[in-house]
Amino acid sequence: MNFDFTDGQRLFAESVRRFAETHLAEGALRRAHDPRFPYDVAQLMAKQGLMGISLPEHDGGQGGTLMDAVIAIEQVAAVCPRSADVVQFGNFGPIRTFAEYGTEAQKKRWLGGLLAGRMVMSLGMTEPDAGSAVTDLKTSARQDGSQYVVTGSKVFSTFSPDAQVFLVYLRFGPGLGGIGSVLIERGTPGFTIGAPSEFMSGEEWCELHFADCRIPAENVLLGPGGFKKQMAGFNVERLGNTARALACGRYAFTAARDYAASREQFGRPLCEFQGLQWKFADMAIKLDAAQLLLYRAASHADNGLPSAYETAVAKAACNQAGFEVASEAVQIMGAVGFSRETLVEYCMRRTRGWMIAGGSVEILKNRIAEQVFERRFEQRKRIVAAAE
Ligand SMILES: Cc1cc2nc3c(=O)[nH]c(=O)nc-3n(C[C@H](O)[C@H](O)[C@H](O)COP(=O)(O)OP(=O)(O)OC[C@H]3O[C@@H](n4cnc5c(N)ncnc54)[C@H](O)[C@@H]3O)c2cc1C
């Protein structure tokens, strides 16, 4: 067992850090407070080979590994936390599921623009009545000749104010086996996008409404029975949330460490107070432990998609570590940490969101408990038969 990066991974990490310091350090605070998708950063990253890192070269990707993409998130976030969202978009988000299962014609139409940083794709999975219980989704597609008619609505989709194309989970029929997904372009008649609402993190999302929205049959990504494949692709998205949560926690940790080393109160640097030293020790333990779980899930996934269990363990650990560390960093930096003039409060707000997004910590723990007891725990209310 070896806990170190390979020479290739170390060189890659160093080159991404140099790129980030050269192009992304300036403007990091401004970007964090701008909800619009940073197309300029996406186009720079495309030139640098940071989009589609783990996608095959014949799809326009870099032919690298998921672990390489995790390294890219860590190195970019250490300099500009907001720009790590672009690494997420170009490597872990719906683009990954799309590239995995899309037809050649679909990829020809959209993948090039997405990987070049000219277009954004948003994931429409959650509905007003289907959050954690995602299989309760009601948005439906009814076939009508060579078209499908889509009806329903979606909420909370990241990048929805900016996206040109949406990967929408919906049902072609009843039950789990009826769930699949389609691709719908902004501007399609019957598809309306509501005004942006804001999360605590500053990110914006819009309600998506489909009222007899007609799409060609070629826009089906995964037909009925596609749910399991979609969740396999979604584990990659989860790993990107995992990596960003940890990276934002580490950003806040580093800022607080530098602050505590130089800020003086009672005539001494803050770092000389044992009450704060122990906070840093606890923060370091949390970050290092969570990082090993992230690397386990990512490196085991290099031959395919990550395992659901290892992803759940890594995401729960990194979500908690990232938020707890960022919150403690705000405390250590006092009013300066609480101020919008630093990125520490931003990291705290962002890490809080990932405890809910993409599989909440509670839902992940349900999954972990099933592995522990080697049995399924039905979350749905048991329907008692009349005769019982
Ligand atoms: C920052 C952010 C970005 C997001 N981006 C997207 C996106 O791009 N696309 C998209 O489709 N959606 C997105 N979402 C929505 C996200 O997927 C949902 O918020 C998430 O699935 C939880 O659903 P919910 O908010 O409806 O909470 P609910 O499911 O109503 O849950 C409420 C609370 O109850 C807990 N809970 C629910 N069921 C159980 C259970 N069985 N056991 C224990 N606890 C339980 C939950 O953990 C949570 O704490 C985003 C959300 C956030 C916060």
The ligand as an SDF file (V2000), in Angstrom:
LIG
                    3D

 53 58  0  0  0  0  0  0  0  0999 V2000
  -26.5500   23.5180   -3.1970 C   0  0  0  0  0  0  0  0  0  0  0  0
  -27.5340   22.5620   -3.8070 C   0  0  0  0  0  0  0  0  0  0  0  0
  -27.4010   22.2100   -5.1440 C   0  0  0  0  0  0  0  0  0  0  0  0
  -28.3200   21.3400   -5.7270 C   0  0  0  0  0  0  0  0  0  0  0  0
  -28.1990   21.0340   -7.0590 N   0  0  0  0  0  0  0  0  0  0  0  0
  -29.1410   20.2410   -7.6410 C   0  0  0  0  0  0  0  0  0  0  0  0
  -29.0730   19.9560   -9.0590 C   0  0  0  0  0  0  0  0  0  0  0  0
  -28.1730   20.3920   -9.7680 O   0  0  0  0  0  0  0  0  0  0  0  0
  -30.0540   19.1900   -9.6150 N   0  0  0  0  0  0  0  0  0  0  0  0
  -31.0930   18.6730   -8.8630 C   0  0  0  0  0  0  0  0  0  0  0  0
  -31.9200   17.9870   -9.4150 O   0  0  0  0  0  0  0  0  0  0  0  0
  -31.1660   18.9170   -7.5240 N   0  0  0  0  0  0  0  0  0  0  0  0
  -30.2210   19.6920   -6.9010 C   0  0  0  0  0  0  0  0  0  0  0  0
  -30.2960   19.9520   -5.5550 N   0  0  0  0  0  0  0  0  0  0  0  0
  -31.3750   19.3720   -4.7710 C   0  0  0  0  0  0  0  0  0  0  0  0
  -30.9020   18.2080   -3.9050 C   0  0  0  0  0  0  0  0  0  0  0  0
  -30.6400   17.0790   -4.6960 O   0  0  0  0  0  0  0  0  0  0  0  0
  -31.9700   17.9520   -2.8290 C   0  0  0  0  0  0  0  0  0  0  0  0
  -31.9940   19.1080   -2.0040 O   0  0  0  0  0  0  0  0  0  0  0  0
  -31.6650   16.7100   -2.0080 C   0  0  0  0  0  0  0  0  0  0  0  0
  -31.8690   15.5420   -2.7570 O   0  0  0  0  0  0  0  0  0  0  0  0
  -32.5520   16.6460   -0.7530 C   0  0  0  0  0  0  0  0  0  0  0  0
  -33.8970   16.8040   -1.0850 O   0  0  0  0  0  0  0  0  0  0  0  0
  -34.7870   17.9000   -0.3250 P   0  0  0  0  0  0  0  0  0  0  0  0
  -34.0340   19.1710   -0.2830 O   0  0  0  0  0  0  0  0  0  0  0  0
  -36.1110   17.8840   -0.9670 O   0  0  0  0  0  0  0  0  0  0  0  0
  -34.8820   17.3990    1.1760 O   0  0  0  0  0  0  0  0  0  0  0  0
  -35.8600   16.2520    1.7180 P   0  0  0  0  0  0  0  0  0  0  0  0
  -35.7180   15.0110    0.9130 O   0  0  0  0  0  0  0  0  0  0  0  0
  -37.2210   16.8080    1.9230 O   0  0  0  0  0  0  0  0  0  0  0  0
  -35.1940   15.9640    3.1520 O   0  0  0  0  0  0  0  0  0  0  0  0
  -35.3050   16.8670    4.2390 C   0  0  0  0  0  0  0  0  0  0  0  0
  -34.4290   16.3390    5.3810 C   0  0  0  0  0  0  0  0  0  0  0  0
  -34.8660   15.0390    5.7710 O   0  0  0  0  0  0  0  0  0  0  0  0
  -33.7990   14.1080    5.6620 C   0  0  0  0  0  0  0  0  0  0  0  0
  -34.3320   12.8180    5.1940 N   0  0  0  0  0  0  0  0  0  0  0  0
  -35.1570   12.5960    4.1370 C   0  0  0  0  0  0  0  0  0  0  0  0
  -35.3840   11.2760    4.0100 N   0  0  0  0  0  0  0  0  0  0  0  0
  -34.7060   10.6640    5.0070 C   0  0  0  0  0  0  0  0  0  0  0  0
  -34.5320    9.3000    5.4020 C   0  0  0  0  0  0  0  0  0  0  0  0
  -35.0980    8.3020    4.7290 N   0  0  0  0  0  0  0  0  0  0  0  0
  -33.7230    9.0460    6.4620 N   0  0  0  0  0  0  0  0  0  0  0  0
  -33.1350   10.0400    7.1600 C   0  0  0  0  0  0  0  0  0  0  0  0
  -33.2530   11.3640    6.8250 N   0  0  0  0  0  0  0  0  0  0  0  0
  -34.0260   11.6530    5.7650 C   0  0  0  0  0  0  0  0  0  0  0  0
  -32.8440   14.7140    4.6450 C   0  0  0  0  0  0  0  0  0  0  0  0
  -31.5250   14.2420    4.8090 O   0  0  0  0  0  0  0  0  0  0  0  0
  -32.9650   16.2060    4.9660 C   0  0  0  0  0  0  0  0  0  0  0  0
  -32.1320   16.5160    6.0560 O   0  0  0  0  0  0  0  0  0  0  0  0
  -29.3790   20.8100   -4.9470 C   0  0  0  0  0  0  0  0  0  0  0  0
  -29.4890   21.1570   -3.5940 C   0  0  0  0  0  0  0  0  0  0  0  0
  -28.5830   22.0270   -3.0250 C   0  0  0  0  0  0  0  0  0  0  0  0
  -28.7260   22.3790   -1.5600 C   0  0  0  0  0  0  0  0  0  0  0  0
  1  2  1  0
  2  3  1  0
  2 52  2  0
  3  4  2  0
  4  5  1  0
  4 50  1  0
  5  6  2  0
  6  7  1  0
  6 13  1  0
  7  8  2  0
  7  9  1  0
  9 10  1  0
 10 11  2  0
 10 12  1  0
 12 13  2  0
 13 14  1  0
 14 15  1  0
 14 50  1  0
 15 16  1  0
 16 17  1  0
 16 18  1  0
 18 19  1  0
 18 20  1  0
 20 21  1  0
 20 22  1  0
 22 23  1  0
 23 24  1  0
 24 25  2  0
 24 26  1  0
 24 27  1  0
 27 28  1  0
 28 29  2  0
 28 30  1  0
 28 31  1  0
 31 32  1  0
 32 33  1  0
 33 34  1  0
 33 48  1  0
 34 35  1  0
 35 36  1  0
 35 46  1  0
 36 37  1  0
 36 45  1  0
 37 38  2  0
 38 39  1  0
 39 40  1  0
 39 45  2  0
 40 41  1  0
 40 42  2  0
 42 43  1  0
 43 44  2  0
 44 45  1  0
 46 47  1  0
 46 48  1  0
 48 49  1  0
 50 51  2  0
 51 52  1  0
 52 53  1  0
M  END
$$$$
